[in-house]
Amino acid sequence: SFPASISTTVTRRYNRETNIPLNAAGVNWSNLIDAAYIISCPNASNGLERLANTKDIVSRVGLMDTSPGGVLIEEFQTDDEDRVRGCYTSHIAVLQKAKTKLETYCQKNNNENNGIILVLEDNISLSGTLRQSLLNDVESFATAGAYSNNWDMIHLSYTPYVPNFLITKTPEDSIVKLSCGIGSALGTTSYLLSYRGIMSILNEHDRLGGYTGESIPDMMARL
């Protein structure tokens, strides 16, 4: 896992986009992800401090320039009327942009796996356990073998005990399968999403006609 403290970023509407080129010594992400996003809410309490801390962490873990211009920082205004809606709409907005980006990238590069994105909220922290061998295991799981075309989402954040939640082994020693039930949504602090996963969420969003009161972690767990 890639432990991170779990809490929800409160966001509402797209405000502006900033490209941060982050090239640092350390582990190499370039063979795993095709695009990376940080969801931030600068006008929230300690918002700028949180973003600065996240940018420092992203640099220290060697998150390479995986997309033109670097890691994309997506900034939103807080939704003080409905914080669940704020979190939901910010992640949907990022996934809509990622869909277009991956479709363009994968079409250009004939990528049969259709691309993988990394999404971070600006409240991550490090445990010190991230290493290249772990990323290699995640890459192997995500792009080769029995699960390569049969996964939607890989959580990279620390997972506490939650109800209706089952952990089982996979062929990769560093990867476990998380089976979620009602009340066991795992949050959205740090995760990988396949193109298939992006489309599953966006198609459900369209089917529902937008936000219905369901949180984005609950939707992800349900799907």
C-alpha positions as protocol buffer text, in pm:
chain_id: "A"
residue {
  index: 1
  type: SER
  ca { x: 0 y: 0 z: 0 }
}
residue {
  index: 2
  type: PHE
  ca { x: 92 y: 368 z: -26 }
}
residue {
  index: 3
  type: PRO
  ca { x: -35 y: 490 z: 312 }
}
residue {
  index: 4
  type: ALA
  ca { x: -206 y: 827 z: 338 }
}
residue {
  index: 5
  type: SER
  ca { x: -421 y: 990 z: 602 }
}
residue {
  index: 6
  type: ILE
  ca { x: -784 y: 959 z: 493 }
}
residue {
  index: 7
  type: SER
  ca { x: -1019 y: 1256 z: 491 }
}
residue {
  index: 8
  type: THR
  ca { x: -1237 y: 1419 z: 227 }
}
residue {
  index: 9
  type: THR
  ca { x: -1141 y: 1718 z: 17 }
}
residue {
  index: 10
  type: VAL
  ca { x: -1432 y: 1963 z: 12 }
}
residue {
  index: 11
  type: THR
  ca { x: -1474 y: 2108 z: -336 }
}
residue {
  index: 12
  type: ARG
  ca { x: -1748 y: 2243 z: -555 }
}
residue {
  index: 13
  type: ARG
  ca { x: -1670 y: 2386 z: -893 }
}
residue {
  index: 14
  type: TYR
  ca { x: -1371 y: 2390 z: -1126 }
}
residue {
  index: 15
  type: ASN
  ca { x: -1170 y: 2707 z: -1078 }
}
residue {
  index: 16
  type: ARG
  ca { x: -835 y: 2683 z: -1251 }
}
residue {
  index: 17
  type: GLU
  ca { x: -569 y: 2433 z: -1352 }
}
residue {
  index: 18
  type: THR
  ca { x: -198 y: 2452 z: -1277 }
}
residue {
  index: 19
  type: ASN
  ca { x: 75 y: 2234 z: -1425 }
}
residue {
  index: 20
  type: ILE
  ca { x: 355 y: 2140 z: -1186 }
}
residue {
  index: 21
  type: PRO
  ca { x: 653 y: 1967 z: -1349 }
}
residue {
  index: 22
  type: LEU
  ca { x: 781 y: 1734 z: -1077 }
}
residue {
  index: 23
  type: ASN
  ca { x: 1094 y: 1539 z: -1159 }
}
residue {
  index: 24
  type: ALA
  ca { x: 1279 y: 1399 z: -862 }
}
residue {
  index: 25
  type: ALA
  ca { x: 1517 y: 1120 z: -779 }
}
residue {
  index: 26
  type: GLY
  ca { x: 1346 y: 813 z: -636 }
}
residue {
  index: 27
  type: VAL
  ca { x: 1100 y: 559 z: -766 }
}
residue {
  index: 28
  type: ASN
  ca { x: 994 y: 565 z: -1129 }
}
residue {
  index: 29
  type: TRP
  ca { x: 622 y: 600 z: -1196 }
}
residue {
  index: 30
  type: SER
  ca { x: 649 y: 645 z: -1573 }
}
residue {
  index: 31
  type: ASN
  ca { x: 584 y: 280 z: -1660 }
}
residue {
  index: 32
  type: LEU
  ca { x: 270 y: 269 z: -1445 }
}
residue {
  index: 33
  type: ILE
  ca { x: 69 y: 588 z: -1494 }
}
residue {
  index: 34
  type: ASP
  ca { x: -17 y: 801 z: -1796 }
}
residue {
  index: 35
  type: ALA
  ca { x: -154 y: 1103 z: -1609 }
}
residue {
  index: 36
  type: ALA
  ca { x: -158 y: 1231 z: -1251 }
}
residue {
  index: 37
  type: TYR
  ca { x: -392 y: 1475 z: -1076 }
}
residue {
  index: 38
  type: ILE
  ca { x: -399 y: 1650 z: -739 }
}
residue {
  index: 39
  type: ILE
  ca { x: -739 y: 1773 z: -620 }
}
residue {
  index: 40
  type: SER
  ca { x: -700 y: 2084 z: -406 }
}
residue {
  index: 41
  type: CYS
  ca { x: -921 y: 2339 z: -239 }
}
residue {
  index: 42
  type: PRO
  ca { x: -701 y: 2644 z: -170 }
}
residue {
  index: 43
  type: ASN
  ca { x: -973 y: 2853 z: -7 }
}
residue {
  index: 44
  type: ALA
  ca { x: -1047 y: 2587 z: 257 }
}
residue {
  index: 45
  type: SER
  ca { x: -899 y: 2602 z: 605 }
}
residue {
  index: 46
  type: ASN
  ca { x: -524 y: 2539 z: 570 }
}
residue {
  index: 47
  type: GLY
  ca { x: -583 y: 2478 z: 198 }
}
residue {
  index: 48
  type: LEU
  ca { x: -262 y: 2641 z: 78 }
}
residue {
  index: 49
  type: GLU
  ca { x: -58 y: 2469 z: 348 }
}
residue {
  index: 50
  type: ARG
  ca { x: -207 y: 2132 z: 253 }
}
residue {
  index: 51
  type: LEU
  ca { x: -129 y: 2183 z: -113 }
}
residue {
  index: 52
  type: ALA
  ca { x: 229 y: 2287 z: -39 }
}
residue {
  index: 53
  type: ASN
  ca { x: 274 y: 1975 z: 174 }
}
residue {
  index: 54
  type: THR
  ca { x: 127 y: 1756 z: -101 }
}
residue {
  index: 55
  type: LYS
  ca { x: 355 y: 1906 z: -365 }
}
residue {
  index: 56
  type: ASP
  ca { x: 655 y: 1840 z: -142 }
}
residue {
  index: 57
  type: ILE
  ca { x: 549 y: 1477 z: -89 }
}
residue {
  index: 58
  type: VAL
  ca { x: 484 y: 1421 z: -459 }
}
residue {
  index: 59
  type: SER
  ca { x: 831 y: 1553 z: -536 }
}
residue {
  index: 60
  type: ARG
  ca { x: 1000 y: 1343 z: -267 }
}
residue {
  index: 61
  type: VAL
  ca { x: 843 y: 1015 z: -383 }
}
residue {
  index: 62
  type: GLY
  ca { x: 980 y: 1066 z: -734 }
}
residue {
  index: 63
  type: LEU
  ca { x: 652 y: 1111 z: -916 }
}
residue {
  index: 64
  type: MET
  ca { x: 796 y: 1170 z: -1260 }
}
residue {
  index: 65
  type: ASP
  ca { x: 671 y: 1385 z: -1546 }
}
residue {
  index: 66
  type: THR
  ca { x: 412 y: 1130 z: -1655 }
}
residue {
  index: 67
  type: SER
  ca { x: 213 y: 1365 z: -1875 }
}
residue {
  index: 68
  type: PRO
  ca { x: 285 y: 1677 z: -2082 }
}
residue {
  index: 69
  type: GLY
  ca { x: 349 y: 1962 z: -1837 }
}
residue {
  index: 70
  type: GLY
  ca { x: 370 y: 1738 z: -1532 }
}
residue {
  index: 71
  type: VAL
  ca { x: 124 y: 1659 z: -1256 }
}
residue {
  index: 72
  type: LEU
  ca { x: -200 y: 1852 z: -1295 }
}
residue {
  index: 73
  type: ILE
  ca { x: -325 y: 2043 z: -992 }
}
residue {
  index: 74
  type: GLU
  ca { x: -701 y: 2088 z: -1015 }
}
residue {
  index: 75
  type: GLU
  ca { x: -830 y: 2365 z: -789 }
}
residue {
  index: 76
  type: PHE
  ca { x: -1190 y: 2398 z: -671 }
}
residue {
  index: 77
  type: GLN
  ca { x: -1388 y: 2628 z: -444 }
}
residue {
  index: 78
  type: THR
  ca { x: -1540 y: 2483 z: -129 }
}
residue {
  index: 79
  type: ASP
  ca { x: -1904 y: 2380 z: -132 }
}
residue {
  index: 80
  type: ASP
  ca { x: -2009 y: 2481 z: 218 }
}
residue {
  index: 81
  type: GLU
  ca { x: -2375 y: 2400 z: 146 }
}
residue {
  index: 82
  type: ASP
  ca { x: -2307 y: 2033 z: 69 }
}
residue {
  index: 83
  type: ARG
  ca { x: -1959 y: 1896 z: 134 }
}
residue {
  index: 84
  type: VAL
  ca { x: -2045 y: 1551 z: -2 }
}
residue {
  index: 85
  type: ARG
  ca { x: -2151 y: 1718 z: -328 }
}
residue {
  index: 86
  type: GLY
  ca { x: -1828 y: 1916 z: -330 }
}
residue {
  index: 87
  type: CYS
  ca { x: -1614 y: 1604 z: -310 }
}
residue {
  index: 88
  type: TYR
  ca { x: -1831 y: 1426 z: -567 }
}
residue {
  index: 89
  type: THR
  ca { x: -1825 y: 1702 z: -827 }
}
residue {
  index: 90
  type: SER
  ca { x: -1450 y: 1762 z: -798 }
}
residue {
  index: 91
  type: HIS
  ca { x: -1366 y: 1396 z: -863 }
}
residue {
  index: 92
  type: ILE
  ca { x: -1616 y: 1373 z: -1150 }
}
residue {
  index: 93
  type: ALA
  ca { x: -1464 y: 1686 z: -1308 }
}
residue {
  index: 94
  type: VAL
  ca { x: -1116 y: 1535 z: -1287 }
}
residue {
  index: 95
  type: LEU
  ca { x: -1232 y: 1203 z: -1433 }
}
residue {
  index: 96
  type: GLN
  ca { x: -1403 y: 1380 z: -1724 }
}
residue {
  index: 97
  type: LYS
  ca { x: -1078 y: 1558 z: -1808 }
}
residue {
  index: 98
  type: ALA
  ca { x: -878 y: 1238 z: -1760 }
}
residue {
  index: 99
  type: LYS
  ca { x: -1107 y: 1050 z: -1999 }
}
residue {
  index: 100
  type: THR
  ca { x: -1034 y: 1295 z: -2279 }
}
residue {
  index: 101
  type: LYS
  ca { x: -663 y: 1296 z: -2200 }
}
residue {
  index: 102
  type: LEU
  ca { x: -635 y: 916 z: -2196 }
}
residue {
  index: 103
  type: GLU
  ca { x: -836 y: 872 z: -2514 }
}
residue {
  index: 104
  type: THR
  ca { x: -602 y: 1112 z: -2694 }
}
residue {
  index: 105
  type: TYR
  ca { x: -287 y: 962 z: -2540 }
}
residue {
  index: 106
  type: CYS
  ca { x: -378 y: 597 z: -2588 }
}
residue {
  index: 107
  type: GLN
  ca { x: -499 y: 648 z: -2942 }
}
residue {
  index: 108
  type: LYS
  ca { x: -169 y: 815 z: -3026 }
}
residue {
  index: 109
  type: ASN
  ca { x: 44 y: 547 z: -2859 }
}
residue {
  index: 110
  type: ASN
  ca { x: -166 y: 239 z: -2941 }
}
residue {
  index: 111
  type: ASN
  ca { x: -190 y: 157 z: -2570 }
}
residue {
  index: 112
  type: GLU
  ca { x: -406 y: -155 z: -2547 }
}
residue {
  index: 113
  type: ASN
  ca { x: -460 y: -105 z: -2172 }
}
residue {
  index: 114
  type: ASN
  ca { x: -620 y: 235 z: -2244 }
}
residue {
  index: 115
  type: GLY
  ca { x: -417 y: 413 z: -1981 }
}
residue {
  index: 116
  type: ILE
  ca { x: -403 y: 453 z: -1603 }
}
residue {
  index: 117
  type: ILE
  ca { x: -434 y: 769 z: -1395 }
}
residue {
  index: 118
  type: LEU
  ca { x: -329 y: 858 z: -1042 }
}
residue {
  index: 119
  type: VAL
  ca { x: -560 y: 1080 z: -835 }
}
residue {
  index: 120
  type: LEU
  ca { x: -447 y: 1238 z: -509 }
}
residue {
  index: 121
  type: GLU
  ca { x: -626 y: 1466 z: -268 }
}
residue {
  index: 122
  type: ASP
  ca { x: -421 y: 1734 z: -96 }
}
residue {
  index: 123
  type: ASN
  ca { x: -423 y: 1561 z: 244 }
}
residue {
  index: 124
  type: ILE
  ca { x: -175 y: 1280 z: 182 }
}
residue {
  index: 125
  type: SER
  ca { x: 109 y: 1183 z: 413 }
}
residue {
  index: 126
  type: LEU
  ca { x: 392 y: 934 z: 385 }
}
residue {
  index: 127
  type: SER
  ca { x: 467 y: 618 z: 580 }
}
residue {
  index: 128
  type: GLY
  ca { x: 814 y: 572 z: 434 }
}
residue {
  index: 129
  type: THR
  ca { x: 731 y: 232 z: 282 }
}
residue {
  index: 130
  type: LEU
  ca { x: 705 y: 332 z: -84 }
}
residue {
  index: 131
  type: ARG
  ca { x: 973 y: 159 z: -291 }
}
residue {
  index: 132
  type: GLN
  ca { x: 1040 y: 70 z: -653 }
}
residue {
  index: 133
  type: SER
  ca { x: 970 y: -300 z: -601 }
}
residue {
  index: 134
  type: LEU
  ca { x: 621 y: -213 z: -477 }
}
residue {
  index: 135
  type: LEU
  ca { x: 548 y: 0 z: -783 }
}
residue {
  index: 136
  type: ASN
  ca { x: 681 y: -281 z: -1001 }
}
residue {
  index: 137
  type: ASP
  ca { x: 433 y: -519 z: -837 }
}
residue {
  index: 138
  type: VAL
  ca { x: 148 y: -274 z: -894 }
}
residue {
  index: 139
  type: GLU
  ca { x: 253 y: -229 z: -1256 }
}
residue {
  index: 140
  type: SER
  ca { x: 267 y: -605 z: -1309 }
}
residue {
  index: 141
  type: PHE
  ca { x: -77 y: -649 z: -1156 }
}
residue {
  index: 142
  type: ALA
  ca { x: -232 y: -362 z: -1350 }
}
residue {
  index: 143
  type: THR
  ca { x: -84 y: -423 z: -1694 }
}
residue {
  index: 144
  type: ALA
  ca { x: -3 y: -796 z: -1719 }
}
residue {
  index: 145
  type: GLY
  ca { x: -144 y: -1130 z: -1610 }
}
residue {
  index: 146
  type: ALA
  ca { x: -493 y: -1238 z: -1513 }
}
residue {
  index: 147
  type: TYR
  ca { x: -609 y: -902 z: -1374 }
}
residue {
  index: 148
  type: SER
  ca { x: -464 y: -672 z: -1641 }
}
residue {
  index: 149
  type: ASN
  ca { x: -797 y: -610 z: -1815 }
}
residue {
  index: 150
  type: ASN
  ca { x: -1018 y: -685 z: -1517 }
}
residue {
  index: 151
  type: TRP
  ca { x: -971 y: -405 z: -1264 }
}
residue {
  index: 152
  type: ASP
  ca { x: -1118 y: -60 z: -1218 }
}
residue {
  index: 153
  type: MET
  ca { x: -951 y: 94 z: -914 }
}
residue {
  index: 154
  type: ILE
  ca { x: -646 y: 35 z: -697 }
}
residue {
  index: 155
  type: HIS
  ca { x: -643 y: 209 z: -358 }
}
residue {
  index: 156
  type: LEU
  ca { x: -301 y: 338 z: -256 }
}
residue {
  index: 157
  type: SER
  ca { x: -406 y: 481 z: 79 }
}
residue {
  index: 158
  type: TYR
  ca { x: -406 y: 327 z: 424 }
}
residue {
  index: 159
  type: THR
  ca { x: -725 y: 135 z: 490 }
}
residue {
  index: 160
  type: PRO
  ca { x: -855 y: 117 z: 849 }
}
residue {
  index: 161
  type: TYR
  ca { x: -1108 y: -139 z: 971 }
}
residue {
  index: 162
  type: VAL
  ca { x: -1446 y: -86 z: 812 }
}
residue {
  index: 163
  type: PRO
  ca { x: -1763 y: -301 z: 823 }
}
residue {
  index: 164
  type: ASN
  ca { x: -1869 y: -535 z: 541 }
}
residue {
  index: 165
  type: PHE
  ca { x: -1515 y: -539 z: 412 }
}
residue {
  index: 166
  type: LEU
  ca { x: -1316 y: -843 z: 297 }
}
residue {
  index: 167
  type: ILE
  ca { x: -946 y: -867 z: 207 }
}
residue {
  index: 168
  type: THR
  ca { x: -826 y: -1158 z: -7 }
}
residue {
  index: 169
  type: LYS
  ca { x: -497 y: -1246 z: -175 }
}
residue {
  index: 170
  type: THR
  ca { x: -403 y: -1192 z: -539 }
}
residue {
  index: 171
  type: PRO
  ca { x: -115 y: -1345 z: -738 }
}
residue {
  index: 172
  type: GLU
  ca { x: 100 y: -1043 z: -643 }
}
residue {
  index: 173
  type: ASP
  ca { x: 228 y: -1051 z: -284 }
}
residue {
  index: 174
  type: SER
  ca { x: 206 y: -672 z: -254 }
}
residue {
  index: 175
  type: ILE
  ca { x: -153 y: -648 z: -385 }
}
residue {
  index: 176
  type: VAL
  ca { x: -472 y: -754 z: -207 }
}
residue {
  index: 177
  type: LYS
  ca { x: -830 y: -762 z: -333 }
}
residue {
  index: 178
  type: LEU
  ca { x: -1075 y: -543 z: -143 }
}
residue {
  index: 179
  type: SER
  ca { x: -1438 y: -655 z: -149 }
}
residue {
  index: 180
  type: CYS
  ca { x: -1664 y: -372 z: -31 }
}
residue {
  index: 181
  type: GLY
  ca { x: -2018 y: -378 z: 102 }
}
residue {
  index: 182
  type: ILE
  ca { x: -2261 y: -121 z: 238 }
}
residue {
  index: 183
  type: GLY
  ca { x: -2082 y: 117 z: 473 }
}
residue {
  index: 184
  type: SER
  ca { x: -1733 y: 10 z: 366 }
}
residue {
  index: 185
  type: ALA
  ca { x: -1636 y: 282 z: 118 }
}
residue {
  index: 186
  type: LEU
  ca { x: -1262 y: 343 z: 140 }
}
residue {
  index: 187
  type: GLY
  ca { x: -1228 y: 712 z: 64 }
}
residue {
  index: 188
  type: THR
  ca { x: -1062 y: 893 z: -225 }
}
residue {
  index: 189
  type: THR
  ca { x: -733 y: 1017 z: -82 }
}
residue {
  index: 190
  type: SER
  ca { x: -507 y: 828 z: -321 }
}
residue {
  index: 191
  type: TYR
  ca { x: -601 y: 585 z: -597 }
}
residue {
  index: 192
  type: LEU
  ca { x: -521 y: 451 z: -941 }
}
residue {
  index: 193
  type: LEU
  ca { x: -801 y: 428 z: -1193 }
}
residue {
  index: 194
  type: SER
  ca { x: -804 y: 241 z: -1523 }
}
residue {
  index: 195
  type: TYR
  ca { x: -982 y: 376 z: -1828 }
}
residue {
  index: 196
  type: ARG
  ca { x: -1242 y: 107 z: -1767 }
}
residue {
  index: 197
  type: GLY
  ca { x: -1288 y: 237 z: -1412 }
}
residue {
  index: 198
  type: ILE
  ca { x: -1319 y: 596 z: -1533 }
}
residue {
  index: 199
  type: MET
  ca { x: -1589 y: 498 z: -1780 }
}
residue {
  index: 200
  type: SER
  ca { x: -1776 y: 293 z: -1519 }
}
residue {
  index: 201
  type: ILE
  ca { x: -1801 y: 595 z: -1287 }
}
residue {
  index: 202
  type: LEU
  ca { x: -1880 y: 849 z: -1560 }
}
residue {
  index: 203
  type: ASN
  ca { x: -2144 y: 627 z: -1719 }
}
residue {
  index: 204
  type: GLU
  ca { x: -2313 y: 587 z: -1381 }
}
residue {
  index: 205
  type: HIS
  ca { x: -2292 y: 962 z: -1324 }
}
residue {
  index: 206
  type: ASP
  ca { x: -2464 y: 1019 z: -1660 }
}
residue {
  index: 207
  type: ARG
  ca { x: -2723 y: 750 z: -1592 }
}
residue {
  index: 208
  type: LEU
  ca { x: -2818 y: 917 z: -1264 }
}
residue {
  index: 209
  type: GLY
  ca { x: -2829 y: 1259 z: -1424 }
}
residue {
  index: 210
  type: GLY
  ca { x: -2559 y: 1399 z: -1198 }
}
residue {
  index: 211
  type: TYR
  ca { x: -2519 y: 1423 z: -822 }
}
residue {
  index: 212
  type: THR
  ca { x: -2800 y: 1254 z: -627 }
}
residue {
  index: 213
  type: GLY
  ca { x: -2669 y: 1277 z: -270 }
}
residue {
  index: 214
  type: GLU
  ca { x: -2451 y: 968 z: -291 }
}
residue {
  index: 215
  type: SER
  ca { x: -2086 y: 1028 z: -203 }
}
residue {
  index: 216
  type: ILE
  ca { x: -1820 y: 950 z: -460 }
}
residue {
  index: 217
  type: PRO
  ca { x: -1657 y: 683 z: -235 }
}
residue {
  index: 218
  type: ASP
  ca { x: -1996 y: 514 z: -193 }
}
residue {
  index: 219
  type: MET
  ca { x: -2051 y: 516 z: -570 }
}
residue {
  index: 220
  type: MET
  ca { x: -1708 y: 368 z: -628 }
}
residue {
  index: 221
  type: ALA
  ca { x: -1771 y: 93 z: -372 }
}
residue {
  index: 222
  type: ARG
  ca { x: -2113 y: 17 z: -521 }
}
residue {
  index: 223
  type: LEU
  ca { x: -1979 y: -14 z: -873 }
}
